[in-house]
Amino acid sequence: MEYYKQLRKYVGHDPLILPGAVVLILNDKREILLQEREQEVFGLPGGLMELGESLEDTARREVLEETGLQLGSLTLCNVYSGPEYYMENPNGDKFYSVTAVYKAFEYIGNITPDENESISLQFFSPKHLPGGILESYRKFIEDEFL
């Protein structure tokens, strides 16, 4: 069971601090791989840290699970945290996210979406992102490319 789900047994819906990582995966055209998670809701591959992982380990594991890609070298772009990253899920769970954003130019494997988490995986120009991209992900991309 995922670590944050174990914590929820003890704290209920009270706020948690949840560390995680996402990756800006770029192809040779410098387009970014986005994951369609729900109908026309896009985000970056990534997720929450598990016990014993580094943020880089988290980024690599989540990308492999969600895209089928193994990453080469990663470059840390930024870490985002603070009150603007407070969220409340529809089920009432509250949390503050602490997100490490990495960039990767090197990857191997075939892009294969995880059917449990993705509808599709597509590359987009940083200047022409889809309308349904979540605002936090849009900020991560704009801070790095625009």
DSSP file (Angstrom, degrees, kcal/mol; ACC not computed):
  #  RESIDUE AA STRUCTURE BP1 BP2  ACC     N-H-->O    O-->H-N    N-H-->O    O-->H-N    TCO  KAPPA ALPHA  PHI   PSI    X-CA   Y-CA   Z-CA
    1    1 A M              0   0    0      0, 0.0     5,-0.1     0, 0.0     0, 0.0   0.000 360.0 360.0 360.0 140.3    0.0    0.0    0.0
    2    2 A E    >>  -     0   0    0      1,-0.1     4,-1.6    48,-0.1     3,-0.6  -0.295 360.0-120.3 -62.4 144.2    1.2    3.5   -0.9
    3    3 A Y  H 3> S+     0   0    0      1,-0.3     4,-2.1     2,-0.2     3,-0.3   0.877 110.3  53.0 -55.1 -46.4    2.7    5.4    2.1
    4    4 A Y  H 3> S+     0   0    0      1,-0.2     4,-1.8    45,-0.2    -1,-0.3   0.837 106.3  54.6 -64.2 -30.3    0.3    8.3    2.0
    5    5 A K  H <> S+     0   0    0     -3,-0.6     4,-0.8     2,-0.2    -1,-0.2   0.864 106.5  51.4 -69.3 -34.7   -2.6    5.9    2.1
    6    6 A Q  H >< S+     0   0    0     -4,-1.6     3,-0.8    -3,-0.3     4,-0.5   0.913 109.0  51.0 -64.7 -42.1   -1.1    4.3    5.3
    7    7 A L  H >X S+     0   0    0     -4,-2.1     4,-2.0     1,-0.2     3,-1.6   0.867  99.7  64.1 -62.6 -36.7   -0.9    7.8    6.8
    8    8 A R  H 3X S+     0   0    0     -4,-1.8     4,-1.9     1,-0.3    -1,-0.2   0.795  90.8  66.1 -60.3 -28.1   -4.5    8.5    6.0
    9    9 A K  H << S+     0   0    0     -3,-0.8    -1,-0.3    -4,-0.8    -2,-0.2   0.829 112.0  34.0 -60.8 -30.6   -5.5    5.7    8.4
   10   10 A Y  H <4 S+     0   0    0     -3,-1.6    -2,-0.2    -4,-0.5    -1,-0.2   0.790 128.1  32.6 -95.5 -33.4   -4.1    7.8   11.3
   11   11 A V  H >< S-     0   0    0     -4,-2.0     3,-1.9     1,-0.3    -3,-0.2   0.484  82.8-159.8-107.6  -4.1   -4.8   11.4   10.2
   12   12 A G  T 3< S-     0   0    0     -4,-1.9    -1,-0.3    -5,-0.3    -2,-0.1  -0.399  70.4 -21.2  61.5-130.5   -8.1   11.1    8.3
   13   13 A H  T 3  S+     0   0    0     80,-0.1    81,-1.3    -2,-0.1    -1,-0.3   0.415 101.4 125.9 -94.0   1.3   -8.6   14.1    6.1
   14   14 A D  S <  S-     0   0    0     -3,-1.9    80,-0.3     1,-0.1    -3,-0.1  -0.168  74.2 -79.8 -58.3 155.1   -6.2   16.4    8.0
   15   15 A P        -     0   0    0      0, 0.0     2,-0.3     0, 0.0    80,-0.3  -0.268  48.9-172.0 -62.0 140.1   -3.5   18.1    5.9
   16   16 A L  E     -a   95   0A   0     78,-1.1    80,-3.0    -3,-0.1     2,-0.6  -0.860  26.3-123.8-120.1 159.1   -0.4   16.1    5.0
   17   17 A I  E     -a   96   0A   0     -2,-0.3    80,-0.2    78,-0.2    78,-0.0  -0.952  32.3-168.4-101.1 119.2    2.9   17.2    3.4
   18   18 A L  E     -a   97   0A   0     78,-2.7    80,-2.0    -2,-0.6     2,-0.2  -0.915   5.8-156.9-117.4 108.3    3.3   14.9    0.4
   19   19 A P  E     +a   98   0A   0      0, 0.0    30,-2.7     0, 0.0     2,-0.3  -0.585  27.2 148.0 -81.0 143.8    6.7   15.0   -1.5
   20   20 A G  E     -aB  99  48A   0     78,-2.6    80,-2.5    28,-0.3     2,-0.3  -0.925  31.9-130.1-158.6-177.0    6.8   13.9   -5.1
   21   21 A A  E     -aB 100  47A   0     26,-2.4    26,-2.0    -2,-0.3     2,-0.3  -0.996  10.4-170.3-146.9 146.9    8.5   14.3   -8.4
   22   22 A V  E     -aB 101  46A   0     78,-2.3    80,-2.4    -2,-0.3     2,-0.4  -0.907  16.2-139.0-130.3 161.8    7.6   15.0  -12.0
   23   23 A V  E     -a  102   0A   0     22,-2.0     2,-1.0    -2,-0.3    80,-0.2  -0.984   9.0-146.3-131.4 130.8    9.7   14.9  -15.2
   24   24 A L  E     -a  103   0A   0     78,-3.3    80,-2.6    -2,-0.4     2,-0.6  -0.824  27.5-165.4 -85.7  99.4    9.8   17.1  -18.2
   25   25 A I  E     -a  104   0A   0     -2,-1.0     8,-2.2     8,-0.4     2,-0.4  -0.816   6.2-162.9 -94.4 120.6   10.7   14.4  -20.8
   26   26 A L  B     -E   32   0B   0     78,-2.8     6,-0.2    -2,-0.6     2,-0.1  -0.855   8.2-151.5-111.4 138.2   11.9   16.1  -24.0
   27   27 A N    >   -     0   0    0      4,-1.8     3,-2.1    -2,-0.4    79,-0.0  -0.272  47.1 -82.7 -89.7-174.5   12.2   14.6  -27.5
   28   28 A D  T 3  S+     0   0    0      1,-0.3    -1,-0.0     2,-0.1    -2,-0.0   0.653 131.6  55.9 -68.6 -13.5   14.7   15.7  -30.1
   29   29 A K  T 3  S-     0   0    0      2,-0.1    -1,-0.3     0, 0.0     3,-0.1   0.347 118.0-112.9 -93.7   4.8   12.3   18.5  -31.1
   30   30 A R    <   +     0   0    0     -3,-2.1     2,-0.3     1,-0.3    -2,-0.1   0.786  68.3 147.9  64.3  30.3   12.3   19.8  -27.5
   31   31 A E        -     0   0    0     94,-0.1    -4,-1.8    95,-0.1     2,-0.4  -0.673  45.5-123.0 -90.1 152.6    8.7   18.9  -27.1
   32   32 A I  E     -EF  26 124B   0     92,-3.3    92,-2.2    -2,-0.3     2,-0.6  -0.799  15.0-124.1-103.4 135.4    7.4   17.7  -23.7
   33   33 A L  E     - F   0 123B   0     -8,-2.2    -8,-0.4    -2,-0.4     2,-0.3  -0.668  32.5-170.7 -77.9 120.6    5.7   14.4  -23.1
   34   34 A L  E     - F   0 122B   0     88,-3.4    88,-2.4    -2,-0.6     2,-0.6  -0.877  15.5-138.5-114.6 149.0    2.3   14.9  -21.4
   35   35 A Q  E     -GF  43 121B   0      8,-3.2     8,-1.9    -2,-0.3     2,-0.8  -0.914   8.4-143.6-108.4 120.6    0.1   12.3  -19.9
   36   36 A E  E     +GF  42 120B   0     84,-2.9    83,-3.8    -2,-0.6    84,-1.0  -0.775  25.5 173.5 -82.5 114.7   -3.7   12.5  -20.6
   37   37 A R  E     +     0   0B   0      4,-2.9     2,-0.3    -2,-0.8    -1,-0.2   0.826  64.6   4.4 -96.5 -36.8   -5.1   11.3  -17.3
   38   38 A E  E >  S-G   41   0B   0      3,-1.0     3,-2.0    80,-0.0     2,-0.4  -0.779 116.4 -47.5-132.7 178.7   -8.8   12.0  -17.8
   39   39 A Q  T 3  S-     0   0    0      1,-0.3     3,-0.1    -2,-0.3    -2,-0.0  -0.353 126.0 -20.0 -58.0 111.3  -10.6   13.2  -20.8
   40   40 A E  T 3  S+     0   0    0     -2,-0.4     2,-0.5     1,-0.2    -1,-0.3   0.732 103.6 125.0  59.8  29.4   -8.5   16.1  -21.9
   41   41 A V  E <   -G   38   0B   0     -3,-2.0    -4,-2.9    90,-0.0    -3,-1.0  -0.977  43.0-168.5-113.3 116.2   -6.9   16.7  -18.5
   42   42 A F  E     +Gh  36 133B   0     90,-1.4    92,-2.0    -2,-0.5     2,-0.3  -0.762  15.2 156.3-111.6 150.5   -3.1   16.6  -19.0
   43   43 A G  E     -G   35   0B   0     -8,-1.9    -8,-3.2    -2,-0.3    90,-0.0  -0.898  41.6 -86.6-152.4-178.3   -0.2   16.4  -16.6
   44   44 A L        -     0   0    0     -2,-0.3   -10,-0.1   -10,-0.2     2,-0.1  -0.727  50.0 -97.9 -95.1 146.8    3.5   15.4  -16.4
   45   45 A P  S    S+     0   0    0      0, 0.0   -22,-2.0     0, 0.0     2,-0.3  -0.433  79.0  87.7 -61.8 135.8    4.6   11.9  -15.6
   46   46 A G  E     -B   22   0A   0     16,-0.3     2,-0.3   -24,-0.2   -24,-0.2  -0.947  41.0-177.7 159.9-176.4    5.4   11.6  -11.9
   47   47 A G  E     -B   21   0A   0    -26,-2.0   -26,-2.4    -2,-0.3     2,-0.2  -0.963  37.2 -32.8 178.1-162.3    4.0   10.9   -8.5
   48   48 A L  E     -B   20   0A   0     -2,-0.3   -28,-0.3   -28,-0.2     2,-0.1  -0.518  54.9-108.6 -89.4 147.5    4.5   10.6   -4.8
   49   49 A M        -     0   0    0    -30,-2.7     2,-0.3    -2,-0.2   -45,-0.2  -0.401  28.3-148.9 -69.5 143.5    7.5    9.4   -2.9
   50   50 A E    >   -     0   0    0      4,-0.2     3,-1.9    -2,-0.1     8,-0.1  -0.729  39.0 -73.2-106.5 162.2    7.5    6.0   -1.2
   51   51 A L  T 3  S+     0   0    0     -2,-0.3    -1,-0.1     1,-0.3     3,-0.1  -0.273 118.8  17.3 -55.2 135.5    9.5    5.2    2.0
   52   52 A G  T 3  S+     0   0    0      1,-0.3     2,-0.3    -3,-0.0    -1,-0.3   0.421  99.1 119.6  84.2  -1.2   13.2    4.8    1.3
   53   53 A E    <   -     0   0    0     -3,-1.9    -1,-0.3     4,-0.0     2,-0.2  -0.650  56.2-138.2 -95.7 152.0   13.2    6.6   -2.0
   54   54 A S     >  -     0   0    0     -2,-0.3     4,-2.3    -3,-0.1    -4,-0.2  -0.571  35.4-106.1 -88.8 168.4   15.0    9.7   -3.1
   55   55 A L  H  > S+     0   0    0     -2,-0.2     4,-2.3     1,-0.2     5,-0.1   0.884 124.5  51.9 -63.5 -36.5   13.1   12.2   -5.1
   56   56 A E  H  > S+     0   0    0      2,-0.2     4,-2.5     1,-0.2    -1,-0.2   0.911 107.9  51.2 -65.9 -41.2   15.1   11.1   -8.2
   57   57 A D  H  > S+     0   0    0      1,-0.2     4,-2.8     2,-0.2     5,-0.2   0.919 109.7  51.4 -57.8 -43.4   14.2    7.5   -7.5
   58   58 A T  H  X S+     0   0    0     -4,-2.3     4,-2.7     1,-0.2     5,-0.3   0.929 109.3  49.7 -59.8 -46.8   10.6    8.6   -7.3
   59   59 A A  H  X S+     0   0    0     -4,-2.3     4,-2.3     1,-0.2     5,-0.2   0.932 113.6  45.3 -58.8 -47.9   10.8   10.4  -10.6
   60   60 A R  H  X S+     0   0    0     -4,-2.5     4,-2.2     2,-0.2    -2,-0.2   0.920 114.9  47.1 -63.9 -45.2   12.4    7.3  -12.3
   61   61 A R  H  X S+     0   0    0     -4,-2.8     4,-2.7     2,-0.2     5,-0.2   0.939 113.9  46.9 -63.1 -48.1   10.0    4.8  -10.9
   62   62 A E  H  X S+     0   0    0     -4,-2.7     4,-2.7    -5,-0.2   -16,-0.3   0.906 112.0  50.1 -63.6 -41.9    6.9    6.9  -11.7
   63   63 A V  H  X>S+     0   0    0     -4,-2.3     4,-2.6    -5,-0.3     6,-0.7   0.928 111.9  48.2 -62.5 -44.0    8.0    7.6  -15.2
   64   64 A L  H  X5S+     0   0    0     -4,-2.2     4,-1.6    -5,-0.2    -2,-0.2   0.935 115.0  45.3 -61.3 -45.8    8.7    3.9  -15.8
   65   65 A E  H  <5S+     0   0    0     -4,-2.7    -2,-0.2     1,-0.2    -1,-0.2   0.906 121.8  36.5 -63.4 -42.1    5.3    2.9  -14.4
   66   66 A E  H  <5S+     0   0    0     -4,-2.7    48,-1.4    -5,-0.2    -2,-0.2   0.734 134.8  16.7 -87.7 -24.0    3.3    5.5  -16.3
   67   67 A T  H  <5S-     0   0    0     -4,-2.6    45,-3.8    -5,-0.2    -3,-0.2   0.594  88.8-122.3-124.8 -17.7    5.1    5.6  -19.6
   68   68 A G     << +     0   0    0     -4,-1.6     2,-0.3    -5,-0.7    42,-0.3   0.511  69.7 130.8  81.7   4.6    7.3    2.5  -20.0
   69   69 A L        -     0   0    0     -6,-0.7     2,-0.5    40,-0.1    -1,-0.3  -0.735  50.7-147.8 -98.0 140.0   10.4    4.7  -20.4
   70   70 A Q  E     -I  108   0C   0     38,-2.7    38,-2.3    -2,-0.3     2,-0.3  -0.911  25.5-135.9-100.2 130.3   13.7    4.3  -18.6
   71   71 A L  E     -I  107   0C   0     -2,-0.5    36,-0.3    36,-0.2     3,-0.1  -0.598  11.8-156.5 -92.0 145.9   15.4    7.6  -18.0
   72   72 A G        -     0   0    0     34,-3.1    -1,-0.1     1,-0.3    35,-0.0   0.347  66.3 -10.6 -84.1-135.0   19.0    8.5  -18.5
   73   73 A S        -     0   0    0      1,-0.0    33,-0.5    34,-0.0    32,-0.5  -0.335  67.5-150.7 -68.7 147.0   20.5   11.5  -16.7
   74   74 A L        -     0   0    0     30,-0.1     2,-0.5    -3,-0.1    30,-0.2  -0.919   3.5-154.3-117.2 143.7   18.1   13.8  -14.9
   75   75 A T  E     -C  103   0A   0     28,-2.2    28,-2.2    -2,-0.4     2,-0.5  -0.980  19.8-129.2-117.0 126.2   18.6   17.5  -14.2
   76   76 A L  E     +C  102   0A   0     -2,-0.5    26,-0.2    26,-0.2     3,-0.1  -0.622  27.1 178.1 -74.0 123.3   16.8   19.1  -11.2
   77   77 A C  E     -     0   0A   0     24,-3.3     2,-0.3    -2,-0.5    25,-0.2   0.891  56.2 -41.4 -90.4 -48.9   14.9   22.2  -12.5
   78   78 A N  E     -C  101   0A   0     23,-1.2    23,-3.0     2,-0.0     2,-0.4  -0.976  43.0-121.4-170.1 165.7   13.2   23.4   -9.3
   79   79 A V  E     -C  100   0A   0     -2,-0.3     2,-0.5    21,-0.2    21,-0.2  -0.998  27.0-156.1-123.0 128.1   11.3   22.4   -6.2
   80   80 A Y  E     +C   99   0A   0     19,-2.8    19,-2.5    -2,-0.4     2,-0.3  -0.890  29.3 134.2-110.2 131.0    7.9   23.8   -5.7
   81   81 A S        +     0   0    0     -2,-0.5     3,-0.2    17,-0.2    17,-0.1  -0.952  17.6  87.2-159.0 173.2    6.2   24.1   -2.3
   82   82 A G  S >  S-     0   0    0     15,-0.3     3,-2.1    -2,-0.3    15,-0.2  -0.586  86.9 -45.8 118.9-179.3    4.3   26.6   -0.2
   83   83 A P  G >  S+     0   0    0      0, 0.0     3,-1.4     0, 0.0    -1,-0.2   0.768 125.7  64.6 -61.7 -26.8    0.7   27.7    0.4
   84   84 A E  G 3  S+     0   0    0      1,-0.3    -2,-0.1    -3,-0.2    12,-0.0   0.611  97.8  58.4 -72.5  -8.1   -0.1   27.9   -3.3
   85   85 A Y  G <  S+     0   0    0     -3,-2.1    12,-2.4    12,-0.1     2,-0.4   0.044  76.6 120.9-108.3  24.4    0.4   24.1   -3.5
   86   86 A Y  E <   +D   96   0A   0     -3,-1.4     2,-0.3    10,-0.2    10,-0.2  -0.727  41.1 179.5 -83.0 135.7   -2.2   23.3   -0.9
   87   87 A M  E     -D   95   0A   0      8,-3.1     8,-2.5    -2,-0.4     2,-0.4  -0.958  24.3-155.5-138.6 155.8   -4.9   21.1   -2.3
   88   88 A E  E     -D   94   0A   0     -2,-0.3     6,-0.2     6,-0.2     5,-0.1  -0.981  19.5-141.2-132.8 121.7   -8.1   19.4   -1.3
   89   89 A N    >   -     0   0    0      4,-3.0     3,-2.5    -2,-0.4    -2,-0.0  -0.365  29.8-106.4 -76.3 158.6   -9.3   16.3   -3.0
   90   90 A P  T 3  S+     0   0    0      0, 0.0    -1,-0.1     0, 0.0     0, 0.0   0.783 121.1  60.0 -55.3 -27.1  -13.0   15.7   -3.7
   91   91 A N  T 3  S-     0   0    0      2,-0.1    -2,-0.0     1,-0.0   -78,-0.0   0.472 123.7-103.6 -81.4  -0.2  -13.0   13.1   -0.9
   92   92 A G  S <  S+     0   0    0     -3,-2.5     2,-0.2     1,-0.3    -1,-0.0   0.311  72.3 144.8  97.4  -8.2  -11.9   15.7    1.6
   93   93 A D        -     0   0    0     -5,-0.1    -4,-3.0   -78,-0.0     2,-0.4  -0.466  33.7-157.2 -65.2 131.8   -8.2   14.7    1.9
   94   94 A K  E     + D   0  88A   0    -81,-1.3   -78,-1.1   -80,-0.3     2,-0.3  -0.883  19.7 158.4-113.1 143.2   -6.1   17.8    2.3
   95   95 A F  E     -aD  16  87A   0     -8,-2.5    -8,-3.1    -2,-0.4     2,-0.5  -0.994  37.5-135.0-160.3 156.6   -2.4   18.1    1.5
   96   96 A Y  E     -aD  17  86A   0    -80,-3.0   -78,-2.7    -2,-0.3     2,-0.3  -0.971  32.1-143.5-108.5 123.9    0.5   20.4    0.7
   97   97 A S  E     -a   18   0A   0    -12,-2.4     2,-0.5    -2,-0.5   -15,-0.3  -0.688  13.7-166.0 -91.7 144.0    2.6   19.2   -2.2
   98   98 A V  E     -a   19   0A   0    -80,-2.0   -78,-2.6    -2,-0.3     2,-0.5  -0.967  21.3-171.7-122.7 108.8    6.3   19.5   -2.4
   99   99 A T  E     -aC  20  80A   0    -19,-2.5   -19,-2.8    -2,-0.5     2,-0.5  -0.911  18.7-156.1-118.2 121.4    7.2   18.7   -6.0
  100  100 A A  E     -aC  21  79A   0    -80,-2.5   -78,-2.3    -2,-0.5     2,-0.6  -0.809  16.2-153.4 -87.7 128.3   10.7   18.2   -7.5
  101  101 A V  E     -aC  22  78A   0    -23,-3.0   -24,-3.3    -2,-0.5   -23,-1.2  -0.922  15.2-175.9-108.2 122.8   10.7   19.0  -11.2
  102  102 A Y  E     -aC  23  76A   0    -80,-2.4   -78,-3.3    -2,-0.6     2,-0.4  -0.743  16.0-142.5-112.1 161.2   13.3   17.2  -13.3
  103  103 A K  E     -aC  24  75A   0    -28,-2.2   -28,-2.2    -2,-0.3     2,-0.4  -0.980  16.2-173.4-123.5 139.0   14.2   17.4  -17.0
  104  104 A A  E     +a   25   0A   0    -80,-2.6   -78,-2.8    -2,-0.4   -30,-0.1  -0.997  21.4 169.8-136.2 130.9   15.3   14.4  -19.1
  105  105 A F  S    S+     0   0    0    -32,-0.5     2,-0.5    -2,-0.4    -1,-0.1   0.566  70.1  69.5-105.0 -18.7   16.6   14.3  -22.6
  106  106 A E        +     0   0    0    -33,-0.5   -34,-3.1   -79,-0.0     2,-0.3  -0.887  57.2 142.6-110.1 127.4   17.7   10.7  -22.5
  107  107 A Y  E     -I   71   0C   0     -2,-0.5     2,-0.3   -36,-0.3   -36,-0.2  -0.986  26.3-156.4-155.7 154.9   15.3    7.8  -22.4
  108  108 A I  E     +I   70   0C   0    -38,-2.3   -38,-2.7    -2,-0.3     2,-0.2  -0.943  48.5  53.5-131.3 155.9   14.9    4.3  -23.8
  109  109 A G  S    S-     0   0    0     -2,-0.3     2,-0.4   -40,-0.2   -40,-0.1  -0.472  83.9 -64.0 114.2 174.2   11.9    2.1  -24.3
  110  110 A N        -     0   0    0    -42,-0.3     2,-0.5    -2,-0.2    -2,-0.1  -0.845  51.7-109.8 -99.8 134.8    8.6    2.3  -26.1
  111  111 A I        +     0   0    0     -2,-0.4   -43,-0.2   -43,-0.0    10,-0.1  -0.501  48.3 168.9 -66.3 115.0    6.1    4.8  -24.9
  112  112 A T        -     0   0    0    -45,-3.8     2,-0.1    -2,-0.5   -43,-0.1  -0.944  27.8-136.6-133.7 109.1    3.4    2.7  -23.3
  113  113 A P        -     0   0    0      0, 0.0     2,-0.6     0, 0.0   -46,-0.2  -0.411  21.0-118.8 -68.6 139.9    0.7    4.4  -21.2
  114  114 A D    >>  -     0   0    0    -48,-1.4     4,-2.9     1,-0.2     3,-1.4  -0.690  20.7-144.3 -73.3 118.2   -0.3    2.7  -18.0
  115  115 A E  T 34 S+     0   0    0     -2,-0.6    -1,-0.2     1,-0.3   -49,-0.0   0.729  96.1  56.5 -62.3 -22.7   -4.0    1.9  -18.5
  116  116 A N  T 34 S+     0   0    0      1,-0.1    -1,-0.3     3,-0.0     3,-0.1   0.725 124.0  20.2 -80.0 -21.2   -4.8    2.6  -14.9
  117  117 A E  T <4 S+     0   0    0     -3,-1.4     2,-0.4     1,-0.2    -2,-0.2   0.567 118.0  54.0-122.6 -14.3   -3.4    6.1  -14.9
  118  118 A S     <  -     0   0    0     -4,-2.9   -81,-0.2     1,-0.1    -1,-0.2  -0.957  37.2-174.4-133.8 142.8   -3.3    7.3  -18.6
  119  119 A I  S    S-     0   0    0    -83,-3.8     2,-0.3     1,-0.4   -82,-0.2   0.786  83.8 -18.5 -90.9 -42.7   -5.5    7.6  -21.5
  120  120 A S  E     -F   36   0B   0    -84,-1.0   -84,-2.9    -8,-0.1    -1,-0.4  -0.974  52.1-136.6-156.3 166.1   -2.7    8.7  -23.8
  121  121 A L  E     +F   35   0B   0     -2,-0.3     2,-0.3   -86,-0.2   -86,-0.2  -0.998  32.5 166.6-129.4 126.5    0.9   10.0  -23.9
  122  122 A Q  E     -F   34   0B   0    -88,-2.4   -88,-3.4    -2,-0.4     2,-0.4  -0.989  33.3-121.9-142.8 148.6    1.7   12.8  -26.4
  123  123 A F  E     -F   33   0B   0     -2,-0.3     2,-0.3   -90,-0.3   -90,-0.2  -0.730  32.1-177.6 -89.1 139.8    4.5   15.2  -27.0
  124  124 A F  E     -F   32   0B   0    -92,-2.2   -92,-3.3    -2,-0.4     5,-0.1  -0.976  31.4-108.6-135.1 148.2    3.6   19.0  -27.1
  125  125 A S    >   -     0   0    0      3,-0.4     3,-1.5    -2,-0.3   -94,-0.1  -0.535  28.7-126.7 -68.3 139.7    5.6   22.1  -27.8
  126  126 A P  T 3  S+     0   0    0      0, 0.0     3,-0.4     0, 0.0    -1,-0.1   0.770 113.0  52.4 -59.5 -23.1    6.1   24.1  -24.6
  127  127 A K  T 3  S+     0   0    0      1,-0.2     2,-0.1    18,-0.0    -2,-0.0   0.571 112.7  44.2 -87.9  -9.7    4.6   27.1  -26.5
  128  128 A H  S <  S+     0   0    0     -3,-1.5    -3,-0.4     2,-0.0    -1,-0.2  -0.511  76.0 166.5-134.8  65.3    1.5   25.1  -27.6
  129  129 A L        -     0   0    0     -3,-0.4     9,-0.0    -5,-0.1    -5,-0.0  -0.472  43.0 -97.6 -80.0 152.0    0.2   23.2  -24.6
  130  130 A P    >   -     0   0    0      0, 0.0     3,-1.3     0, 0.0    -1,-0.1  -0.314  29.9-117.8 -67.1 153.8   -3.2   21.6  -24.5
  131  131 A G  T 3  S+     0   0    0      1,-0.3    -2,-0.1    -3,-0.1   -90,-0.0   0.788 107.9  60.8 -61.8 -30.0   -6.0   23.6  -22.9
  132  132 A G  T 3  S+     0   0    0      2,-0.0   -90,-1.4   -89,-0.0    -1,-0.3   0.245  71.1 128.0 -88.2  14.9   -6.6   20.9  -20.2
  133  133 A I  B <   -h   42   0B   0     -3,-1.3   -90,-0.2   -92,-0.2   -97,-0.0  -0.520  67.8-108.5 -73.8 137.2   -3.2   21.0  -18.6
  134  134 A L     >  -     0   0    0    -92,-2.0     4,-2.3    -2,-0.2     3,-0.3  -0.350  25.6-120.9 -64.1 143.5   -3.3   21.4  -14.9
  135  135 A E  H  > S+     0   0    0      1,-0.2     4,-2.4     2,-0.2     5,-0.2   0.851 109.7  54.3 -59.0 -39.9   -2.2   24.9  -13.7
  136  136 A S  H  > S+     0   0    0      1,-0.2     4,-2.1     2,-0.2    -1,-0.2   0.918 111.2  46.3 -62.8 -40.3    0.7   23.6  -11.5
  137  137 A Y  H  > S+     0   0    0     -3,-0.3     4,-2.2     2,-0.2    -2,-0.2   0.887 109.2  54.8 -67.8 -38.2    2.1   21.6  -14.4
  138  138 A R  H  X S+     0   0    0     -4,-2.3     4,-2.9     1,-0.2     5,-0.2   0.922 108.9  49.0 -59.2 -42.9    1.7   24.6  -16.7
  139  139 A K  H  X S+     0   0    0     -4,-2.4     4,-2.9     2,-0.2     5,-0.2   0.921 108.2  53.1 -62.8 -44.5    3.7   26.7  -14.2
  140  140 A F  H  X S+     0   0    0     -4,-2.1     4,-1.0     1,-0.2    -1,-0.2   0.917 114.5  42.4 -56.3 -44.0    6.5   24.1  -14.1
  141  141 A I  H  X S+     0   0    0     -4,-2.2     4,-2.4     2,-0.2     3,-0.5   0.936 114.5  48.9 -70.3 -47.9    6.8   24.1  -17.9
  142  142 A E  H  X S+     0   0    0     -4,-2.9     4,-2.1     1,-0.2    -2,-0.2   0.897 107.8  55.0 -61.6 -40.6    6.6   27.9  -18.2
  143  143 A D  H  < S+     0   0    0     -4,-2.9    -1,-0.2    -5,-0.2    -2,-0.2   0.833 116.3  38.5 -61.8 -30.6    9.2   28.5  -15.6
  144  144 A E  H  < S+     0   0    0     -4,-1.0    -2,-0.2    -3,-0.5    -1,-0.2   0.809 132.0  19.2 -89.2 -32.0   11.6   26.2  -17.5
  145  145 A F  H  <        0   0    0     -4,-2.4    -3,-0.2    -5,-0.1    -2,-0.2   0.654 360.0 360.0-118.7 -19.7   10.9   27.1  -21.1
  146  146 A L     <        0   0    0     -4,-2.1    -3,-0.2    -5,-0.4    -4,-0.1   0.452 360.0 360.0-115.2 360.0    9.2   30.5  -21.4
